[in-house]
Amino acid sequence: AGQAKLGSETARLVQALRAPKTRGRWGEMQLRRAFEMAGMAEHVDFTLEKSIRVDGALLRPDAVLSLPGGRALVIDAKTPLDAYLRALEAEGPDEQAAALADHARQMRVHVKQLSSKEYWAALPEAPDFVVMFVPGEAFYAAALEQQPGLAEDAMAQKVLICSPTTLVGLAKAVAYGWQQEKLARNARAVADQARELHARLGAFGGHLSDLGRALGQSVDRYNRAVGSLEGR
């Protein structure tokens, strides 16, 4: 009974993932999960579905990751699953091979579409590439098996393809960069306060020296007055 229920639920999940809207929401959820695994917080380290208007057109990337130095990295989640699911359900090796080839072709189409948006031109603070997030190691691996040069071709079009594992690693590297930026800011703050403390101590030393001279003059004049009184 448990196996039958599992099979039924799996079939329902597969059917749901065939809908483009459902796949998109699932990809966005996996993207958020990857950021959370890297210890990042929304609206602090990253922003989801940020709207960018360029020349009257509205661009809406799935995420914008804040980088140290006021920079930003644009990330779009793509979930090409149609052909991949057909490959899993294929009844023969030829049918499976054709579906996997179609899957790799769909992945390449997504790369081209994402490159054409040119997010780096819309966001001056963004580097000259965009990250395409594929929410499954198996999806990306299957496409690479069919087209080993897919990653290099994508980079030539200024698109970096990331699976969940590589995206978590990228986010961790960004988090480490923020830590170093914070340490550098703290070091600058310490140096500024040290300079201010040095200047204030110098001013206090000058006042103390003036006070010492004034007290010396007062004592000298007092002694003269007493000497005059006693002598005359």
N, C-alpha and C positions, 0 to 999 in steps of 0.2 A: 504493500500500500504506500509505504514511504517512497519507494522508487517511482511508482506511478505518479505520485503527487509532485515529486521533483521533476520528472519529465514534463508534466503538464505546466508547471511554473516556468521551466526553462523555455518551453515552446512559446508561452505568453511573453516572456522577456524578449525572445528573438523577434517575435511579431511586433512588439512595441518599438524595438530598435530599428525596424525597417522604416518607420515614419521619420522624415528628415527633422521635424521639429523636436521629437523626442531625442533623437541622436544629438541634436545641438545642445539641448538642455543637459544631457548626460555628459557631454564633453566639457561644458562650462562647470559642471559640478566637480568633475575630475580635476579641472584646472584649479579651482578653488582649494580642493583637497591637497594638491601638490604644494601650493603656497603655504597652507596651514602646516603641512609636514615639515616645511623648512623653517617654521617658527615665525611666519610673517602674519601681519594683521591687516585686514581690509581698511581702506581710507587712511592708513598710516604708511604701509610699505607698498601697497598696490591698490588700484582702483579698477573695478569691474564695469564693463560696458560704458566706457567714457566716450561721450559724443564729441566729435571734432568736425568743425565746419570748414571746408576748403573750397573756394571758388563756387559757392552756392550749393555744393554737394555735402551731404552729411555722412561722415565716416564714423563707425561705431565698433572699434576693436573690442574683443572680449575682455582684455585686461591691459593695463598700462602699469609696468613695474618701475617704481622709483629707484634711480641709481644715485650714488654719491656724486657730489659736484653739480647737482641740479639737472642731471640727465634723466632720461626715461627710456624704457624698452617696451615696444609694442608686441603683444602676444595675441594670436588668434587661434582658437581651437577649431580643428577640422576633424570630422568623424566619417571618413569614407568607409561605410560598412556594407553597402548593398552587395557588391561583388564578393566581398570576403565571406559573407553569410551564405551566398550561393555556393562558394567553394566548399564550405563546411558541409553543405547538404548534398553535394554532388554525388552521383551514383557511380561514376567511373573516373579514372585518372585523366582522360581527355577532357571531360567536362570540368573537372576540378582545375586543370591547367589553364583552360580558357578563362574560367572565372578569376583565377589569381592574376592572370595577365591583365584582365579588365580592371582588377583592383589596383594594380600598379599604375595603369593608365589614369584611373580616377585620382590617385594620389598626385600624379604629375599635373593634372588639370587644376587641382586645388592649389598647387605651388604657383602655377602661372597666374591664376586669378588673384592670389594674395600678393604676388609681386606687382601686379598691375595697379594695385591700390596706392603704392608708394607712400606708405605711412611716414617714412623718414623725411619726405618733403613737407608733409602736413605738420609734423612736430619738429621744429628746429632743434629741440633738445634731444631728439632720438638719434641713435647711430644709424648708419646707412644700411641697415638690414632689419628684418622683422622675423619674429619667432613663430613658426607654425607648430602648434601643439597637437600631437596625435595621442588620444587618451588610451593607448593600449600598446604594450611592447610587441604583441603578436601582429597587430595590424601593420606596424612599421617594418617589422622583420620580414613579413610575407611580401611586402612591396619591394624590399631590398633584394630578396632572393630572385625576384623576377627582373629587376633592373638595378644591378649593383652600383651603377653610376648615378642613382637618383639623388643621393645626398650632395655630391659634387655639383650636379646640374642645378640643384636648388640653391646652393650657395652662390653659383654664378648669377642667379637671378635675385640675389640678396635676400634669400629666405633660408633660415636655419630651422631644420626639422628637429623637434624634440619629442621624445617619448616621456612618460611620467618620471622614469628614473633620471634621465638627463635633465629634465626641467627642475626636479628637486635639487640636483647638483648645481645647476645654474643659479637657482634661488639661494642656495646655501652660500655660494661664492659672493653673490650680491650682499647677503646678510653680513658676511665677513668683511666686505668692503665698507659697509656702514659702521661696523665696529671700529675699523681702522680710522674712518673719518671722525667718529666720535672721540677716539683717543687723540687724534690730531687737534680737534677743536679744544679738548680739555688741556692739551699741552700749550696751545696758544693762549688760552685763558689764564693758565698758571703763569706763563711768561709775562703777560700783560699786567697781572696783579703784582708779580714780583717787581717789575719796573716801577709800578705805582708806589709800592711799599718802599722801595729804595729812594724814590724821590721824596716821599713824605718823611722818611727818617732823616734824609739830608736836610730838609727844611727844619725839622725839629732840632737837629744838631746845631744849625745856624742860630735858631732862637735861644738854645741853651747857652751857646757861646756868648751871645749878646748879653744874656742875663748874668753870666759870670763876670763879664767886664763891668756891667752896671753895678753889681754887688761889690766888686773890688773898688770901684770909684766911690761908692757910698761909704764903705768901711774906711777908706783913706781920708775922706772928708770928715767923717765922724771923729777919727783919731786926731785930726788937725784941730777940730773944734774943742775936743776935750783937752788937748795939750795947751791950747790957747787959754782955756778957762783956768786950768790948774797953774799955768805959768804966769798969768797976769792977774 
